[in-house]
Amino acid sequence: MWRTRAAAACVICRSLANSSCGIKRKSPLQNLHLVSRSIHHPYYPSAKFQRPPLRISIQQFSSLNRLPLHKTKLLNVKHGYQSHRNFWLARLASRLLRIRYLILGSAVGGGYTAKKTYEQWKDMIPDLEDYKWIVPDFIWELDELVDIEKLLKALPDADDLAKLMPDFDKIGESLASLKGFLSPGSPGETAFRATDQGYDNDKQFKKVSDKEKIDQLQEELLRTQLKYQRMLERLEKENKELRKLVLQRDDKGIHQRKLKKSLIDMYSEVLDILSDYDASYNTQDHLPRVVVVGDQSAGKTSVLEMIAQARIFPRGSGEMMTRSPVKVTLSEGPHHVALFKDSSREFDLTKEEDLAALRNEIEIRMRNSVKEGCTVSTETISLSVKGPGLQRMVLVDLPGVISTVTSGMAPDTKETIFSISKAYMQNPNAIILCIQDGSVDAERSIVTDLVSQMDPQGKRTIFVLTKVDLAEKNVASPNRIQQIIEGKLFPMKALGYFAVVTGKGNSSESIESIKEYEEEFFQNSKLLKTSMLKAHQVTTKNLSLAVSDCFWKMVRESVEQQADAFKATRFNLETEWKNNYPRLRELDRNELFEKAKNEILDEVISLTQVTPKHWEEMLEKTLWERVSTHVIENIYLPAAQTANSGTFNTTVDIKLKQWTDKQLPNKAVEVAWETLQEEFSRFMTEKKGKEHDDIFDKLKQAVKEETIKRHKWNERAEDSLRVIQHNALEDRSISDKQQWDAAIHFMEETLQSRLKDTESVIEDMVGPDWKKRWLHWVGRTKEQNIRNETKNELEKLIKCNEDHPAYLANDEVTTVRKNLEARGVAVDPCLIKDTWHQIYRRYFLKSALNHCNLCRRGFYYYQRHFVDSELECNDIVLFWRIQRMLAITANTLRQQLTNTEVRRLEKNVKEVLEDFAEDNEKKVMLLTGKRVQLAEDLKKVREIQEKLEAFIEALHQEK
């Protein structure tokens, strides 16, 4: 009997296993509950049936891995059949009815056990909400990449799904019949009791310590994170290559389209303009940028180089290398290059020679920006770095904060660095990247106090701990590193905390080797294995992504507010201009300089319009004023003391030759250059009525002085001029009476001018005459009385001998002195000789003027060479030669001026103006005033507002 019942039960079990609610699949017999097997197969004792132990693996609790379902083979069960001849049909029917209740009881017991097992497993699985970051971002963005509508269309219709659903009517009938089965004493109670016993046995296999589970889970998470990290790096590398190819094709013109300026480049231009803008009207620069601050040698520069993926900054062991703020704009491009804002040269960052040249250029610019007597500078060096895969942002590297001023530094270096750091950090939208050296004691940090003062709530601060490898090696307690990362050892708060490794301290390390070393260190570091650090808090890659996200978030939140502020400022400035300068155009400093430049060039061109007659008259007059003293004192007077005309002419020829060879050409060139300067100055300073704008006066004066300083006369001009002057002075032939009279007139004017000067000197020596003494009530001094007595005595000497030579003999000096002493006047011999020189000079000039009058009718005797005549007019011939030399020299100098020197002067003026145009400090110094400053502010505010609006529009389009 029992064999028959067992065989029937096995047939039913197989049928249930093969048809599970209409779903076709193979289910092994072992999948049936323990109770079912114990009921259906009594020849398998339940005591001997060993439940396979439950092996709990960490993979069963991971949301990142799905273990494959292992299929087991069906047991081949052999059943023996015995024929029962007595009432077999009735017994079979009764047994079938009882089997129905047993099957339902087994189903309910198995469901209850499955529910309890599910609840137990659910409690054992940890909360994986904190590990969502392990899954890459593209997993969460699949809904944006996958077309859901297409998937829905591919799914079967509702009618097809309904066919797959179980028959709920039959299930309801089974549940109704189950009610009687669950009454006390029914076989179901036995089934539940057997189920509970199986559950208690299973519980023993699940007793795995929590610590082992956590360790296994952490190891699995680290492996998964590294797996996805390598996958992301591979994808990013492929993306870089693809983008590089696309951009290179655009550069080669394969796609004939004009690339728009990148978003970060537009933003960087706005910051560059703001750095030059003088915030005179309470319009402050509140646009975001990443400000990198830290103690000296804390690793700021190394962090920036890791973010920029190139060793671009100068390096030194313990020496201050960052001497001025360096603004680095990072953007994506096909080639890894760097260039300065004010230069067109591109440095290829993949070549070591270009990297060395870039570091040298940065160092030179830093040193040039530092003023004499200072150590650091506030002038910002603007650098742009482009390359595949770079995160777009703007960073400013500041000089490292120091605690002590060492030898060789300016006394105010510490305060200057603090003021520079505060100026950048006080921007409410600036992101502060606080760099802390992890290899030194946290208590020695200075920058953390400074950062906590500027950002007490830590709403815009990101803390970075560098040199973590040295910190882990040297710090006795690893928990101290965790406290540093969590900000428990500092008064400052931060948005995020990061730990990075920037190399082994070798300046020759490449970026790739540093990244490999950093990844290897954190992979084996206890800081991650013991959960002191989370995986997203390590490596410069994660730091770069976090800083970039924070930067753009801050930009989107603040840029429109800044645009509105500049719009209001523009309205105020335009209103002020309309009220103060209603009839003037708004010309900024550069536009005013261009206007002044055109005016100056027009005035230089005006020099070419000066008439030749005017040039020659000015040159001849000025040259004679310079050489007249030499001609009278060193040529004419000595020659006039000779006894006859032959000796006179010989003396004159010798002295003129010496004068021409040594002095005259040089004097002539000096006179010509001074004349050109006078005319140039006159045109530059001459006011032009109502059109004159005094705002250009300082600029014109500076241009004039610089041009005169640079201009040098042609050196070969003296040689040619010497020959011309020598030939002119050799000529003694006066061709007509007109020239003769002109020479006499020239001589008379010269002598009268000299006589007037001599009379003035004598008057100063002897004092006023009796008329002036009575009319002006002035008297003579004691020395003047002595000189007056000496003068009277010397005049008596000349009256006695009208042909007296120019010099007094010693006996004559003694005679004059004794005569004066006889009258009670004590006089020095030197005073007598000095007074004699002026008295004789006056006497000689008067005699020469009288001789000029006599020679007016002497042209006839000159033509006959003064034969049979007592009249000698050789001095007239001398002055004619001088006059003719002056005219020829003036003509020659005028030709040099108009043909050569004016053009060279114009060229020098253009060079000076070009140099001034490139020197902004010079323009600021020479073009000043409220009008200029107001126009400058208007231009800057308009430019900033326009660029901000364009940037905002591009930002919205990118969204």
WOCORPE-V843814 format. One record per residue. N is the residue number from 0. PHI is phi in whole degrees, 0 to 359 (none if undefined). OMEGA is omega as a letter, one per 20 degrees, with the letter a starting at -180 (NA if undefined). NEAR is the number of other C-alpha atoms within 10 Angstrom. Layout:
BEGIN
[[N	PHI	OMEGA	NEAR] [N	PHI	OMEGA	NEAR]]
END
This chain:
BEGIN
[[0	none	a	13] [1	293	r	11] [2	290	r	16] [3	296	r	19] [4	298	a	18] [5	294	r	19] [6	296	r	18] [7	298	r	17] [8	299	a	20] [9	295	r	18] [10	298	a	12] [11	294	r	15] [12	298	r	18] [13	295	r	14] [14	295	r	11] [15	293	a	14] [16	292	a	18] [17	278	r	16] [18	235	a	14] [19	264	r	13] [20	57	r	12] [21	84	a	13] [22	262	a	11] [23	273	r	10] [24	201	r	10] [25	267	r	13] [26	236	a	18] [27	291	r	15] [28	294	r	19] [29	294	r	13] [30	287	r	12] [31	292	a	15] [32	292	r	17] [33	303	a	18] [34	297	a	23] [35	298	a	21] [36	295	a	19] [37	292	r	16] [38	281	a	17] [39	286	a	18] [40	232	a	20] [41	290	r	12] [42	282	r	11] [43	262	a	12] [44	298	a	11] [45	292	a	14] [46	292	a	7] [47	276	a	7] [48	285	a	11] [49	261	r	7] [50	290	a	10] [51	300	a	8] [52	298	a	11] [53	277	a	12] [54	264	a	10] [55	268	r	13] [56	252	a	11] [57	293	r	18] [58	289	r	14] [59	292	a	15] [60	257	a	19] [61	269	r	16] [62	276	a	12] [63	260	a	14] [64	234	r	12] [65	243	a	10] [66	284	r	8] [67	289	r	6] [68	280	a	6] [69	274	a	6] [70	264	r	9] [71	253	a	11] [72	278	r	11] [73	290	r	12] [74	283	r	9] [75	274	a	7] [76	259	r	9] [77	260	a	7] [78	244	r	12] [79	263	a	9] [80	245	r	13] [81	235	a	9] [82	280	r	9] [83	244	a	11] [84	266	a	7] [85	266	r	8] [86	48	a	8] [87	290	a	12] [88	291	r	10] [89	292	r	9] [90	296	r	14] [91	297	r	14] [92	294	a	10] [93	293	r	10] [94	292	r	14] [95	296	r	15] [96	295	r	10] [97	290	r	11] [98	298	r	16] [99	300	a	13] [100	293	a	20] [101	295	a	21] [102	296	r	17] [103	296	r	18] [104	297	r	24] [105	297	a	22] [106	297	a	17] [107	294	r	17] [108	297	r	23] [109	295	r	19] [110	295	r	13] [111	297	r	15] [112	298	r	17] [113	297	r	13] [114	295	a	12] [115	295	r	12] [116	296	r	14] [117	298	r	12] [118	297	r	10] [119	296	r	13] [120	297	r	14] [121	296	r	12] [122	291	a	9] [123	282	a	13] [124	287	r	14] [125	289	r	13] [126	283	a	10] [127	262	a	11] [128	297	a	7] [129	286	a	8] [130	248	r	14] [131	295	a	12] [132	294	a	11] [133	294	a	18] [134	288	a	14] [135	301	a	14] [136	296	a	10] [137	291	r	10] [138	293	a	9] [139	285	a	11] [140	262	a	10] [141	297	a	11] [142	295	r	10] [143	279	a	9] [144	266	a	10] [145	259	r	10] [146	278	a	10] [147	293	a	12] [148	297	r	8] [149	294	r	9] [150	295	r	9] [151	295	r	10] [152	292	a	9] [153	284	r	9] [154	290	r	10] [155	291	a	9] [156	286	a	10] [157	295	r	9] [158	294	r	8] [159	293	r	10] [160	293	a	10] [161	297	r	10] [162	293	a	10] [163	277	a	12] [164	285	r	11] [165	289	r	13] [166	278	a	12] [167	292	r	9] [168	296	r	8] [169	292	r	9] [170	296	r	10] [171	297	r	11] [172	295	r	10] [173	293	r	14] [174	294	r	13] [175	295	r	10] [176	288	a	13] [177	287	a	18] [178	300	r	9] [179	289	a	12] [180	291	a	18] [181	272	r	18] [182	290	a	11] [183	302	r	10] [184	84	a	9] [185	283	r	14] [186	298	r	16] [187	297	r	23] [188	299	r	16] [189	297	r	15] [190	297	r	22] [191	297	a	20] [192	295	r	13] [193	295	r	15] [194	295	r	20] [195	299	r	14] [196	296	r	11] [197	296	r	16] [198	295	r	15] [199	295	r	10] [200	292	r	13] [201	295	a	16] [202	297	a	12] [203	291	a	11] [204	280	a	13] [205	262	a	15] [206	278	r	10] [207	253	a	11] [208	298	r	8] [209	296	a	10] [210	296	r	9] [211	295	r	11] [212	297	a	18] [213	295	r	13] [214	297	r	14] [215	297	r	14] [216	295	r	19] [217	294	r	17] [218	298	r	15] [219	296	r	17] [220	296	r	19] [221	296	r	17] [222	298	r	13] [223	293	r	16] [224	298	r	19] [225	296	r	16] [226	298	r	12] [227	292	r	15] [228	296	r	15] [229	295	r	12] [230	295	r	13] [231	295	r	13] [232	297	r	11] [233	296	r	12] [234	295	r	12] [235	295	r	14] [236	297	r	14] [237	297	r	12] [238	296	r	14] [239	300	a	19] [240	297	r	15] [241	295	r	14] [242	296	r	17] [243	297	r	19] [244	297	a	13] [245	297	a	14] [246	293	r	18] [247	293	r	15] [248	296	r	14] [249	296	r	15] [250	295	a	15] [251	280	r	9] [252	88	r	11] [253	297	r	11] [254	258	a	12] [255	280	r	10] [256	217	a	9] [257	273	a	9] [258	286	r	10] [259	285	r	7] [260	293	a	9] [261	295	a	15] [262	296	a	17] [263	290	r	20] [264	293	r	18] [265	298	a	16] [266	293	r	23] [267	295	r	23] [268	298	r	16] [269	299	r	19] [270	294	r	21] [271	296	r	16] [272	293	r	14] [273	295	r	19] [274	294	r	13] [275	268	a	11] [276	273	r	18] [277	273	a	15] [278	285	a	13] [279	274	a	10] [280	241	r	11] [281	61	r	9] [282	259	a	15] [283	262	r	15] [284	278	r	18] [285	247	r	18] [286	281	a	21] [287	290	r	25] [288	203	a	26] [289	269	a	26] [290	262	a	23] [291	263	a	26] [292	235	r	28] [293	174	r	29] [294	293	r	21] [295	298	a	22] [296	65	r	20] [297	277	r	23] [298	107	r	23] [299	299	a	26] [300	297	r	26] [301	294	r	23] [302	297	r	21] [303	296	r	22] [304	294	r	16] [305	294	r	23] [306	291	r	19] [307	279	r	23] [308	62	r	21] [309	198	r	21] [310	273	a	23] [311	257	a	24] [312	255	r	21] [313	296	a	17] [314	233	r	16] [315	199	a	11] [316	274	r	9] [317	78	a	8] [318	266	r	9] [319	289	a	16] [320	258	r	20] [321	275	a	24] [322	256	r	23] [323	206	r	25] [324	298	r	24] [325	239	r	22] [326	269	a	22] [327	247	r	22] [328	259	a	24] [329	263	r	23] [330	210	a	22] [331	269	r	19] [332	201	a	19] [333	288	a	20] [334	238	r	16] [335	273	a	22] [336	226	r	21] [337	221	r	24] [338	208	r	17] [339	273	a	18] [340	297	a	14] [341	259	a	9] [342	218	r	8] [343	260	a	8] [344	284	r	11] [345	255	r	15] [346	261	r	20] [347	281	a	17] [348	282	r	22] [349	269	r	12] [350	249	a	11] [351	292	a	11] [352	293	r	12] [353	291	r	17] [354	297	r	21] [355	296	r	16] [356	294	r	14] [357	294	r	23] [358	298	r	17] [359	294	r	15] [360	294	r	15] [361	297	a	20] [362	295	r	19] [363	296	r	11] [364	295	r	16] [365	297	a	21] [366	293	r	18] [367	291	a	11] [368	283	a	19] [369	280	r	16] [370	285	a	11] [371	296	a	9] [372	87	a	10] [373	241	r	16] [374	250	r	21] [375	236	a	26] [376	231	r	21] [377	269	a	18] [378	288	a	16] [379	268	r	19] [380	263	a	20] [381	259	a	19] [382	229	r	21] [383	243	r	18] [384	238	r	25] [385	238	r	21] [386	181	r	21] [387	294	r	21] [388	80	r	20] [389	285	r	20] [390	284	a	22] [391	282	r	23] [392	189	r	24] [393	240	a	24] [394	243	r	25] [395	236	r	23] [396	271	a	24] [397	257	r	24] [398	301	a	28] [399	294	r	27] [400	287	a	23] [401	242	r	20] [402	257	a	14] [403	222	r	10] [404	274	a	13] [405	266	a	11] [406	294	a	7] [407	94	r	8] [408	262	r	15] [409	291	a	15] [410	300	a	15] [411	262	a	13] [412	298	a	19] [413	299	a	19] [414	294	r	14] [415	295	r	19] [416	295	r	22] [417	298	a	16] [418	293	r	13] [419	296	a	17] [420	297	r	25] [421	294	a	15] [422	300	r	11] [423	281	a	23] [424	281	a	26] [425	286	r	15] [426	298	a	18] [427	295	a	16] [428	252	r	21] [429	281	r	21] [430	269	a	26] [431	265	r	29] [432	261	a	25] [433	273	a	23] [434	260	r	28] [435	237	r	28] [436	285	a	23] [437	281	a	26] [438	272	r	18] [439	243	a	15] [440	295	a	11] [441	295	a	16] [442	291	a	9] [443	273	a	11] [444	287	r	20] [445	255	a	16] [446	291	a	23] [447	295	r	22] [448	296	r	13] [449	296	a	20] [450	293	a	25] [451	294	r	17] [452	290	a	16] [453	277	a	21] [454	222	a	19] [455	298	a	16] [456	274	r	13] [457	68	a	19] [458	281	a	15] [459	221	a	23] [460	245	r	28] [461	239	a	23] [462	265	a	25] [463	233	r	28] [464	259	a	23] [465	263	r	25] [466	54	a	22] [467	293	r	24] [468	297	r	21] [469	290	r	15] [470	295	r	20] [471	294	a	18] [472	284	a	10] [473	264	a	13] [474	285	a	16] [475	291	a	10] [476	252	r	10] [477	298	r	16] [478	297	r	12] [479	293	r	17] [480	296	r	23] [481	298	r	16] [482	295	r	13] [483	293	a	19] [484	296	a	22] [485	278	r	18] [486	75	a	16] [487	275	a	12] [488	265	a	14] [489	239	r	16] [490	284	a	12] [491	274	r	21] [492	244	a	22] [493	211	r	22] [494	291	a	14] [495	210	a	20] [496	234	a	21] [497	226	r	23] [498	234	a	27] [499	225	r	24] [500	235	a	26] [501	250	r	26] [502	119	a	22] [503	262	r	14] [504	94	r	9] [505	263	a	9] [506	291	a	13] [507	270	a	8] [508	293	r	13] [509	273	r	14] [510	296	a	19] [511	296	r	12] [512	294	r	12] [513	294	r	17] [514	296	r	19] [515	296	r	11] [516	296	a	17] [517	295	a	21] [518	295	r	18] [519	295	a	11] [520	297	a	16] [521	290	r	21] [522	294	a	16] [523	257	a	10] [524	284	r	15] [525	289	a	14] [526	298	r	20] [527	274	a	18] [528	294	r	18] [529	265	r	12] [530	64	r	11] [531	290	r	17] [532	237	r	21] [533	268	a	16] [534	298	a	22] [535	282	r	17] [536	262	a	19] [537	240	r	23] [538	75	r	20] [539	291	r	23] [540	296	r	15] [541	295	r	16] [542	299	a	23] [543	299	r	20] [544	296	a	15] [545	293	r	17] [546	295	r	23] [547	297	r	18] [548	298	r	15] [549	295	r	18] [550	298	a	22] [551	289	r	17] [552	296	r	12] [553	293	r	18] [554	297	a	19] [555	296	a	14] [556	281	a	12] [557	243	a	16] [558	292	a	21] [559	291	r	16] [560	295	r	13] [561	293	r	18] [562	297	r	19] [563	295	r	14] [564	296	r	15] [565	289	r	23] [566	295	r	16] [567	294	r	12] [568	296	r	20] [569	298	r	21] [570	298	r	13] [571	296	a	13] [572	292	r	17] [573	296	r	15] [574	296	r	11] [575	295	r	13] [576	294	a	18] [577	298	a	13] [578	284	a	9] [579	265	a	10] [580	228	a	11] [581	290	a	10] [582	255	a	9] [583	245	r	10] [584	283	a	10] [585	278	r	20] [586	254	r	18] [587	280	a	19] [588	296	a	22] [589	292	r	16] [590	292	r	13] [591	296	r	18] [592	296	r	20] [593	297	r	14] [594	295	r	13] [595	297	r	20] [596	299	r	21] [597	296	r	12] [598	297	a	15] [599	296	r	23] [600	295	r	16] [601	296	r	14] [602	290	r	19] [603	292	r	23] [604	296	r	17] [605	297	r	14] [606	297	r	19] [607	288	a	14] [608	267	r	9] [609	291	a	12] [610	290	r	11] [611	301	r	16] [612	297	r	12] [613	295	r	10] [614	300	a	21] [615	292	r	22] [616	297	r	15] [617	295	a	18] [618	294	a	26] [619	293	r	23] [620	295	a	14] [621	294	a	18] [622	296	r	23] [623	294	r	18] [624	298	a	12] [625	281	a	16] [626	257	a	15] [627	298	a	15] [628	298	r	14] [629	295	a	13] [630	296	a	20] [631	289	a	15] [632	282	a	11] [633	255	a	15] [634	242	a	21] [635	289	a	19] [636	298	r	15] [637	298	a	16] [638	290	a	22] [639	290	a	20] [640	276	a	15] [641	285	a	14] [642	278	a	9] [643	222	a	11] [644	289	r	15] [645	297	r	11] [646	296	r	14] [647	300	a	20] [648	293	r	18] [649	296	r	12] [650	299	r	17] [651	297	a	21] [652	297	a	17] [653	295	a	11] [654	291	r	17] [655	294	r	20] [656	297	r	15] [657	298	a	11] [658	296	a	17] [659	292	a	18] [660	289	a	15] [661	252	a	11] [662	245	a	12] [663	300	a	23] [664	299	r	23] [665	296	r	17] [666	298	a	15] [667	296	r	26] [668	295	r	21] [669	300	r	15] [670	297	a	23] [671	297	a	27] [672	294	r	19] [673	294	r	15] [674	294	r	18] [675	297	r	23] [676	297	a	17] [677	298	r	12] [678	293	r	16] [679	297	r	21] [680	295	a	18] [681	296	r	12] [682	292	a	18] [683	287	a	20] [684	261	a	13] [685	290	r	11] [686	279	a	13] [687	249	r	9] [688	69	a	7] [689	291	a	6] [690	283	a	7] [691	290	r	11] [692	242	a	11] [693	290	r	10] [694	290	a	16] [695	265	a	19] [696	299	a	17] [697	295	r	14] [698	294	r	22] [699	297	r	21] [700	297	r	15] [701	294	r	16] [702	295	r	22] [703	298	a	19] [704	295	a	12] [705	292	r	15] [706	294	r	21] [707	297	r	19] [708	292	a	10] [709	275	a	12] [710	284	r	16] [711	235	a	12] [712	291	r	17] [713	300	a	12] [714	293	a	9] [715	285	a	8] [716	294	a	16] [717	294	a	17] [718	296	r	12] [719	293	a	12] [720	291	a	20] [721	297	r	20] [722	295	a	13] [723	296	a	17] [724	292	r	23] [725	297	r	18] [726	295	a	10] [727	294	a	19] [728	282	r	20] [729	286	a	13] [730	281	r	13] [731	241	a	13] [732	267	r	11] [733	269	a	16] [734	278	a	10] [735	216	a	10] [736	293	a	14] [737	295	r	11] [738	295	r	15] [739	299	r	22] [740	296	r	18] [741	296	r	15] [742	294	r	25] [743	297	r	23] [744	297	r	18] [745	297	a	16] [746	292	a	23] [747	297	r	21] [748	300	a	13] [749	294	a	18] [750	292	r	20] [751	294	r	15] [752	296	r	12] [753	291	r	18] [754	294	r	20] [755	297	r	12] [756	296	a	13] [757	293	r	18] [758	300	r	15] [759	295	r	11] [760	294	r	14] [761	296	r	18] [762	296	r	14] [763	295	a	11] [764	285	a	20] [765	262	r	21] [766	89	a	21] [767	292	r	17] [768	280	a	13] [769	293	r	12] [770	295	a	10] [771	292	a	12] [772	294	r	13] [773	282	a	11] [774	284	a	8] [775	254	r	10] [776	53	r	9] [777	238	a	14] [778	232	r	15] [779	263	r	15] [780	278	a	12] [781	296	r	11] [782	294	r	13] [783	296	r	17] [784	296	r	16] [785	296	r	20] [786	293	r	22] [787	296	r	20] [788	296	r	16] [789	294	r	23] [790	300	a	20] [791	298	a	11] [792	291	a	18] [793	287	r	22] [794	297	r	15] [795	297	a	11] [796	293	a	14] [797	289	r	16] [798	296	r	10] [799	288	a	10] [800	220	a	10] [801	290	r	11] [802	263	a	10] [803	294	r	13] [804	291	a	13] [805	286	a	16] [806	243	r	11] [807	275	r	15] [808	279	a	11] [809	296	r	11] [810	293	r	9] [811	291	r	13] [812	298	a	17] [813	293	r	13] [814	295	r	13] [815	297	a	20] [816	295	a	19] [817	293	r	15] [818	297	r	14] [819	291	r	17] [820	294	r	12] [821	294	r	10] [822	266	r	9] [823	84	r	9] [824	247	r	16] [825	273	a	13] [826	225	r	18] [827	269	a	11] [828	299	r	14] [829	297	r	10] [830	296	r	12] [831	294	a	21] [832	292	r	18] [833	296	r	11] [834	292	r	20] [835	298	a	22] [836	300	a	15] [837	285	r	18] [838	293	r	21] [839	293	r	19] [840	299	r	18] [841	295	r	20] [842	298	a	15] [843	293	a	21] [844	297	r	21] [845	294	r	15] [846	294	r	12] [847	291	r	18] [848	294	r	19] [849	296	r	12] [850	292	r	17] [851	298	r	21] [852	297	r	13] [853	292	a	13] [854	276	a	22] [855	298	r	17] [856	261	a	14] [857	265	a	21] [858	295	r	21] [859	296	r	12] [860	290	r	17] [861	296	r	20] [862	297	r	13] [863	266	r	11] [864	62	r	12] [865	57	r	16] [866	281	a	11] [867	59	r	8] [868	216	r	11] [869	276	a	8] [870	279	r	15] [871	241	a	18] [872	237	r	21] [873	292	r	19] [874	294	r	23] [875	294	r	25] [876	298	r	20] [877	301	a	23] [878	290	r	22] [879	293	r	26] [880	297	r	19] [881	296	a	21] [882	295	a	21] [883	292	r	19] [884	298	r	21] [885	296	a	24] [886	294	a	19] [887	293	r	17] [888	296	r	26] [889	297	r	26] [890	294	r	19] [891	295	r	17] [892	295	r	24] [893	296	r	24] [894	295	r	15] [895	296	r	17] [896	296	a	23] [897	288	a	18] [898	272	a	12] [899	232	a	13] [900	290	r	21] [901	295	r	19] [902	293	r	16] [903	295	r	16] [904	295	r	24] [905	298	r	20] [906	297	r	16] [907	295	r	19] [908	298	r	23] [909	297	r	18] [910	296	r	15] [911	297	r	17] [912	295	r	24] [913	295	r	12] [914	294	r	12] [915	295	a	18] [916	295	r	16] [917	275	a	10] [918	260	a	11] [919	294	r	13] [920	297	r	10] [921	295	a	14] [922	295	r	17] [923	297	a	14] [924	285	a	11] [925	265	r	20] [926	246	a	21] [927	233	r	15] [928	121	a	11] [929	297	a	8] [930	297	r	18] [931	293	a	19] [932	295	r	17] [933	294	r	20] [934	295	r	21] [935	297	r	19] [936	297	r	21] [937	299	a	22] [938	296	a	19] [939	295	a	20] [940	295	r	24] [941	297	a	16] [942	296	r	16] [943	296	a	24] [944	297	a	21] [945	296	a	16] [946	291	r	18] [947	295	r	22] [948	296	r	16] [949	296	r	15] [950	295	r	21] [951	296	r	20] [952	297	r	12] [953	295	r	16] [954	294	r	15] [955	293	r	10] [956	294	r	8] [957	294	r	8] [958	301	NA	6]]
END
